[in-house]
Amino acid sequence: MSTIPHICVVGSLNIDFVTFTPRCPEPGETLTATSLLVTAGGKGANQAVACGRASFVSKAHQDVIVSMIGAVGPNDPYYLTLLRPMLEDSGVSTRGIEETKESQTGSATIIVENGAGGENRILVVPGANHSGMNDVDKILAITKSQSQPVGVVVMQGEIPRLTVLALLQHFNGPASDAHVIFNPAPVFPEGVPLTALVDTSVLIMNETEAVQMTGSIPKFPVSVQTEADLKPEEIAPYFHTIAKIKIVLITLGAKGVFFSTSNGKQGFVRGVAIDKVVDTTAAGDTFVGYFATTFSKFVATGATLDKFDVEIEKAVQEANAAAAICVQRRGAMQSIPFAYE
C-alpha cells in the first residue's frame, strides 16, 4: 500500500567559522587574515538539506516529507538566522530540533592556509550535538509523533555513539517498519557492533570508512588495512552475509561509486567528468541525501526491498550527478543543488 514518502534525519548541526589566511600564526604571533566565512554545517544538517532539495521536482512542488531531529544551543543567533532558515528553505521541518540549555550549538573552526595549497586545520566543538542527543527515548518519541509515518531514517556518526547504536538496534529491529540508511561518518573509534549493524537497509561509506568498518566486524574474512587494499566487490558480499545489510554503497571520489545488493547484484557507476573542482565539502552528504530521497519514494510504494535492484543503478547515477554539481560550487549547504536544477 502506497504512503507518503517521509525521511527523518537524526544527526548533527554545526556553525562553521572558516578563516582564510596566507599562513598560520606561530605561537604568540598575531596575523591579519584574508577573510572569514560563517556557514551552516554539520553532516546531519547537510544531509537533511540534500534530502529536502532532492525532493523539489519543481520550485513549487516537493514530493517527499523531510524532517530533522537534532539539538542546538539556547537562543543561538546563528541557528535562528542562518541554520534554521537554510533548512526550512530547503523543505526540511525543524520541529524536531531542540534548543538545549546544556551547551552551545556545535561548531567547527576551520583555518585554511592559502600559502600551503589550501591545507585545512579544523577544531570541532561538538556542543549540543553530544550533550543534547543522549535521550534515545525522547528521539524515538519525536519520530512517533510525526504527522506522517517515517519510512526512512538517515544517521551518521557525529552524535553520541551509544545514541546511534540504540537507534540502529531499534529501527533495524522487528518493532520498526522504517528503513535505516547509515552513513558511518566519521566511523566511531570503538567501531559499530554487529548487534546494532545487523539488518541495516543501506550502508553508505567512502573508501576510508569502508576500510574502518571492516574492522568493526569481528574476524572479517578479508584483511583490509589501507584504501589501496580495498576491493569493493570483494568486501561487499561479507557485509551482506555477516551483517545482513541489504544494500552497500561505497563512494570512490572522482572514480565513481560501487553498489551491491544482498541479491547479488553489483555494479559500478563512473564519476562525472567536470571542468573544475571548486570545493568538495558536502559532496558525500549530497550523495547520501539524493540516494535517500529516491529510496524513500520506493519504500513508500510498499514493494519488497528486492524489487529495488531494478532501480538502484539509476538512483546511484542521479545521486552521483548531484554530487558533481555540488563540487563545482563553494561552501557546504549552499552548494547542494535542487532536483529541478
C-alpha positions as CSV (number, residue, x, y, z in Angstrom):
1,M,0.0,0.0,0.0
2,S,1.5,3.3,-1.0
3,T,2.1,6.0,1.6
4,I,3.6,9.5,1.5
5,P,7.4,9.3,1.5
6,H,8.9,10.6,4.7
7,I,12.6,10.8,5.6
8,C,13.7,11.6,9.1
9,V,17.4,12.6,9.5
10,V,18.8,12.2,13.0
11,G,22.1,14.0,13.3
12,S,24.4,17.0,13.9
13,L,24.1,20.7,13.3
14,N,27.1,22.9,13.2
15,I,28.1,26.5,12.6
16,D,31.3,26.6,10.6
17,F,33.8,29.5,11.0
18,V,36.2,29.4,8.1
19,T,39.2,31.8,8.2
20,F,41.4,32.1,5.1
21,T,45.0,33.2,5.8
22,P,48.3,33.3,3.8
23,R,49.9,31.3,6.6
24,C,49.1,30.1,10.2
25,P,50.5,32.2,13.0
26,E,53.3,31.0,15.2
27,P,52.8,30.7,19.0
28,G,52.2,34.2,20.4
29,E,52.0,35.8,16.9
30,T,49.1,37.8,15.5
31,L,48.5,37.9,11.8
32,T,46.0,39.6,9.6
33,A,43.9,37.0,7.8
34,T,42.3,37.3,4.4
35,S,38.7,36.7,5.1
36,L,36.1,35.0,7.4
37,L,33.2,32.9,6.1
38,V,30.4,31.8,8.5
39,T,28.4,28.9,7.1
40,A,25.8,26.3,8.2
41,G,27.1,22.8,8.5
42,G,27.1,19.5,10.3
43,K,26.7,16.2,8.5
44,G,23.2,15.7,9.7
45,A,22.0,19.1,8.6
46,N,23.9,18.8,5.3
47,Q,22.2,15.5,4.6
48,A,18.8,16.8,5.6
49,V,19.2,19.8,3.2
50,A,20.2,17.4,0.5
51,C,17.1,15.2,1.1
52,G,14.9,18.3,1.0
53,R,16.4,19.8,-2.1
54,A,16.4,16.4,-3.9
55,S,12.6,16.3,-3.3
56,F,11.9,19.5,-5.1
57,V,10.9,18.3,-8.6
58,S,10.0,21.9,-9.4
59,K,10.3,25.2,-7.5
60,A,6.7,24.8,-6.3
61,H,6.4,21.1,-5.6
62,Q,8.1,18.9,-3.0
63,D,7.2,15.2,-3.3
64,V,8.9,13.9,-0.1
65,I,8.4,14.9,3.6
66,V,11.8,15.6,5.2
67,S,12.2,16.2,8.9
68,M,15.2,16.6,11.2
69,I,16.0,15.7,14.8
70,G,18.9,17.4,16.4
71,A,20.0,19.8,19.1
72,V,21.4,23.4,19.2
73,G,22.3,25.9,21.9
74,P,19.8,28.3,23.5
75,N,18.7,31.4,21.6
76,D,21.7,30.9,19.2
77,P,21.6,33.8,16.7
78,Y,23.4,31.7,14.1
79,Y,20.8,29.0,14.3
80,L,17.9,31.4,14.1
81,T,19.3,33.5,11.2
82,L,21.4,31.0,9.3
83,L,20.9,27.3,10.1
84,R,17.1,27.1,10.5
85,P,16.3,29.3,7.5
86,M,18.6,27.2,5.4
87,L,16.9,24.0,6.5
88,E,13.4,25.3,6.1
89,D,14.0,27.0,2.7
90,S,15.3,23.6,1.6
91,G,12.0,21.9,2.6
92,V,13.1,20.4,6.0
93,S,10.9,20.5,9.0
94,T,12.8,21.8,12.1
95,R,10.2,20.9,14.7
96,G,12.3,18.1,15.9
97,I,15.4,20.3,16.6
98,E,15.6,21.1,20.3
99,E,17.2,24.2,21.9
100,T,19.1,22.8,24.9
101,K,20.3,24.8,27.8
102,E,23.2,22.4,28.5
103,S,25.6,23.7,25.9
104,Q,26.2,25.8,22.8
105,T,25.5,24.9,19.2
106,G,28.1,22.6,17.7
107,S,30.8,24.5,15.8
108,A,33.9,24.0,13.7
109,T,36.7,26.5,13.4
110,I,38.5,25.9,10.1
111,I,41.8,27.6,9.2
112,V,42.5,27.5,5.5
113,E,46.2,28.2,4.8
114,N,46.3,29.6,1.2
115,G,50.1,29.6,1.1
116,A,50.1,25.8,1.7
117,G,47.7,24.9,-1.1
118,G,44.6,25.4,0.9
119,E,45.6,23.0,3.7
120,N,43.0,22.9,6.5
121,R,43.3,22.9,10.2
122,I,40.0,22.1,11.9
123,L,38.9,22.4,15.6
124,V,35.4,20.9,16.3
125,V,33.4,21.7,19.4
126,P,30.5,19.1,19.5
127,G,28.4,21.1,21.9
128,A,24.7,20.3,21.7
129,N,25.3,17.5,19.2
130,H,26.6,15.5,22.1
131,S,25.1,16.9,25.3
132,G,21.7,17.3,23.7
133,M,21.4,14.0,21.9
134,N,21.7,11.4,24.7
135,D,18.0,10.8,25.4
136,V,17.1,7.9,23.0
137,D,13.5,7.6,24.3
138,K,12.9,11.3,23.5
139,I,14.3,10.9,20.0
140,L,12.0,7.9,19.4
141,A,9.1,9.8,20.8
142,I,9.7,12.6,18.3
143,T,9.8,10.1,15.4
144,K,6.5,8.5,16.5
145,S,4.8,11.9,16.9
146,Q,5.3,12.9,13.3
147,S,2.1,13.6,11.3
148,Q,3.1,11.0,8.7
149,P,4.8,7.7,9.4
150,V,8.6,7.7,8.9
151,G,9.7,5.4,6.1
152,V,13.4,6.1,6.1
153,V,15.7,7.1,8.9
154,V,19.1,8.6,8.0
155,M,22.0,8.6,10.5
156,Q,25.7,9.5,10.7
157,G,28.5,9.4,13.3
158,E,28.5,13.0,14.6
159,I,26.2,12.4,17.6
160,P,27.0,10.1,20.6
161,R,27.9,6.6,19.7
162,L,25.5,5.0,22.3
163,T,22.6,7.0,20.9
164,V,23.4,5.9,17.3
165,L,23.8,2.2,18.4
166,A,20.5,2.3,20.3
167,L,18.7,3.9,17.4
168,L,20.2,1.4,14.9
169,Q,19.0,-1.5,17.1
170,H,15.5,-0.1,17.4
171,F,14.9,0.8,13.7
172,N,16.6,-2.4,12.4
173,G,14.5,-4.5,14.8
174,P,11.1,-6.0,14.4
175,A,9.4,-3.2,16.3
176,S,10.0,-0.7,13.5
177,D,8.8,-0.6,9.9
178,A,11.3,2.2,9.0
179,H,14.4,1.5,6.8
180,V,17.8,2.7,8.0
181,I,20.3,4.5,5.8
182,F,23.5,4.6,7.8
183,N,26.5,6.7,6.8
184,P,29.2,6.0,9.4
185,A,31.0,9.3,9.1
186,P,33.1,9.6,11.0
187,V,33.5,5.9,12.0
188,F,33.4,5.6,15.8
189,P,36.9,4.6,17.0
190,E,35.3,1.8,19.0
191,G,33.5,0.6,15.9
192,V,29.9,-0.5,15.3
193,P,29.0,-3.9,16.8
194,L,27.0,-6.4,14.8
195,T,24.2,-6.3,17.2
196,A,23.4,-2.7,16.0
197,L,24.5,-3.1,12.4
198,V,22.5,-6.3,11.5
199,D,19.6,-5.8,9.1
200,T,20.5,-2.2,8.2
201,S,18.8,-1.5,4.8
202,V,21.5,0.7,3.3
203,L,25.1,1.3,4.4
204,I,26.9,4.2,2.6
205,M,30.7,4.6,3.0
206,N,33.6,6.2,1.4
207,E,36.9,4.3,0.9
208,T,38.3,5.3,4.2
209,E,35.1,4.5,6.1
210,A,34.9,1.1,4.3
211,V,38.3,0.1,5.5
212,Q,37.5,1.2,9.0
213,M,34.1,-0.6,9.0
214,T,35.7,-3.9,8.1
215,G,37.5,-3.6,11.4
216,S,34.1,-3.2,13.2
217,I,33.2,-6.8,12.3
218,P,35.0,-9.4,14.3
219,K,37.1,-11.8,12.2
220,F,36.1,-10.1,9.0
221,P,37.2,-12.7,6.3
222,V,39.3,-10.2,4.3
223,S,42.1,-8.2,5.7
224,V,41.9,-4.6,4.6
225,Q,44.5,-2.3,6.1
226,T,44.6,0.7,3.7
227,E,42.5,2.2,0.9
228,A,45.0,0.7,-1.6
229,D,44.0,-2.8,-0.3
230,L,40.3,-2.1,-0.8
231,K,38.5,-4.2,-3.3
232,P,34.8,-3.1,-3.0
233,E,33.5,-6.1,-5.0
234,E,35.3,-8.4,-2.6
235,I,34.3,-6.9,0.8
236,A,30.6,-6.0,0.0
237,P,29.3,-9.6,0.0
238,Y,30.6,-10.1,3.6
239,F,28.6,-7.0,4.7
240,H,25.6,-8.8,3.2
241,T,26.2,-12.3,4.6
242,I,27.6,-11.4,8.0
243,A,25.8,-8.2,8.9
244,K,22.6,-8.9,6.8
245,I,22.9,-5.5,5.2
246,K,20.6,-5.2,2.2
247,I,22.4,-2.5,0.1
248,V,26.1,-1.5,0.3
249,L,27.3,1.7,-1.5
250,I,31.0,2.7,-1.5
251,T,31.8,6.1,-2.9
252,L,35.2,6.3,-4.6
253,G,35.5,10.1,-5.1
254,A,36.2,11.1,-8.7
255,K,36.4,7.4,-9.7
256,G,32.7,6.9,-9.1
257,V,30.5,4.6,-6.9
258,F,30.3,0.9,-6.3
259,F,27.0,-0.7,-5.4
260,S,26.0,-4.1,-4.2
261,T,22.7,-5.7,-3.1
262,S,22.1,-8.8,-0.9
263,N,20.6,-10.5,-4.0
264,G,24.0,-10.5,-5.7
265,K,23.6,-7.5,-8.0
266,Q,26.8,-5.5,-8.2
267,G,27.8,-2.6,-10.4
268,F,30.0,0.5,-10.8
269,V,28.9,4.0,-11.8
270,R,31.6,6.1,-13.2
271,G,32.4,9.5,-11.8
272,V,31.0,12.5,-13.7
273,A,33.7,14.4,-15.6
274,I,33.7,18.1,-14.8
275,D,35.9,21.0,-15.8
276,K,36.9,22.3,-12.4
277,V,36.5,21.1,-8.8
278,V,35.9,24.2,-6.6
279,D,35.1,22.7,-3.2
280,T,34.4,19.0,-2.3
281,T,32.7,20.0,1.0
282,A,29.3,18.3,1.3
283,A,29.7,16.2,-1.8
284,G,29.3,13.0,0.2
285,D,26.3,14.4,2.1
286,T,24.7,15.4,-1.2
287,F,25.1,11.8,-2.5
288,V,23.5,10.4,0.7
289,G,20.6,12.8,0.6
290,Y,19.8,12.2,-3.1
291,F,20.0,8.5,-2.8
292,A,17.9,8.6,0.4
293,T,15.2,10.6,-1.4
294,T,14.9,8.1,-4.3
295,F,15.0,5.2,-1.9
296,S,12.2,6.7,0.3
297,K,9.9,7.0,-2.8
298,F,10.5,3.3,-3.5
299,V,9.8,2.4,0.2
300,A,6.6,4.4,0.1
301,T,5.2,2.1,-2.6
302,G,5.2,-0.8,-0.2
303,A,7.2,-3.0,-2.6
304,T,9.7,-5.6,-1.1
305,L,13.3,-4.4,-1.0
306,D,14.5,-6.9,-3.6
307,K,12.5,-5.0,-6.2
308,F,14.8,-2.0,-5.7
309,D,17.5,-4.0,-7.6
310,V,15.9,-2.7,-10.8
311,E,16.2,0.9,-9.7
312,I,19.4,1.0,-7.8
313,E,21.8,1.9,-10.7
314,K,19.7,4.9,-11.8
315,A,19.4,6.0,-8.2
316,V,23.2,5.9,-7.8
317,Q,23.7,7.8,-11.1
318,E,21.4,10.6,-10.0
319,A,23.0,10.9,-6.6
320,N,26.4,11.0,-8.3
321,A,25.3,13.7,-10.7
322,A,24.0,15.9,-7.8
323,A,27.4,15.5,-6.0
324,A,29.2,16.5,-9.2
325,I,27.2,19.8,-9.2
326,C,28.0,20.3,-5.6
327,V,31.8,20.2,-6.0
328,Q,31.6,22.9,-8.6
329,R,30.4,25.4,-6.0
330,R,31.9,26.9,-2.9
331,G,30.6,26.0,0.5
332,A,28.6,23.2,2.2
333,M,24.8,23.5,2.3
334,Q,24.6,26.3,-0.2
335,S,26.4,24.2,-2.8
336,I,23.8,21.4,-2.7
337,P,21.6,21.5,-5.8
338,F,17.8,21.3,-6.0
339,A,16.4,18.4,-8.1
340,Y,15.0,20.8,-10.7
341,E,18.5,22.0,-11.4
